[in-house]
Amino acid sequence: MTHPTANGHRPGPFWAPARAAALTYATRYRLPVFPLTRTKLPALPAAHPDGHPCIGQCGTLGHGVHDATADPQRVKGLFAAAPWAAGFGIACGRAPHHLIGLDLDRKNGVNGVTALRRLAAEHQFTVPRTTTVRTTSGGLHLWLTTPPGTRAPNSASRLGGGIDVRGHGGYLVGPGSLGPTARYTLAPDHGPREIAEAPPALLRLLNTPTPDPVRVPRPVPAGGSPRRRLDGLVRVVLDCGPNDLNNRLYWAARTALGADDIDPDEATARLLAAAVECGHPEVPARRTLGSAAKGAARDRMEA
Ligand SMILES: [Zn+2]
């Protein structure tokens, strides 16, 4: 059976499974979902030009994470307008679950799983068994519910090495989504498929503001493999506050695009995905990446 879409495009090969998975999570868990491309970006074109303040009040689609809905009919409408969707995102911080995601990296000698266990021992809480998603790079996303009013910010490695938090304004890639290299899947060995509450001690840590907000991006060591350095630059973007994301994105992109041994296409795609996952609108983020590319080209000419 084929699904003709509202705007007349024949859906891509990954569209139907992505839509089915999104509908499952919207109906079974009442999670707000929206379609993503394979590069983990919102699959609907932006409704407005750069800098427009609308986050959906105009009533049209195309507001990134703000399009997310748990209403099955509206989910179908989103997918009908996104024939190139290959996955779906889940908006964090919204009713009824006020979901947060602990993104535990396991690569390059960093182990977020171990770091979380250490954090739990230190602050005397138990990491609950909860819905867990395996990422395409071997990491894990632990889903947790939080009480209404929690505004856990997005962060990277603030709680511990390899522990990133997807919170208010951010989104998680849903299980069944096709990423750049593989599919995100549920980790069946991580407990029941229900979403556990975040332990109060963890909530306190999440709500604790960073003692000294980092305004200047942390330096990334010049040594190490290109992949490792790009990972570090992506982390600079993920570890964003509400006000400094654009500066971080520019700095990270200019650094990555100025390096001879980092693939510029991969760097651009990953930095863009990181910024958008943190809730940065895609169009201005692309513009920032464009300015950074020009800056990096100028640096080269002057070198
Ligand atoms: Zn609008």
Residues whose N, C-alpha, C, O or C-beta is under 5 A from the ligand:
A	BS01	ZN	A47 C54 I55 G56 Q57 C58
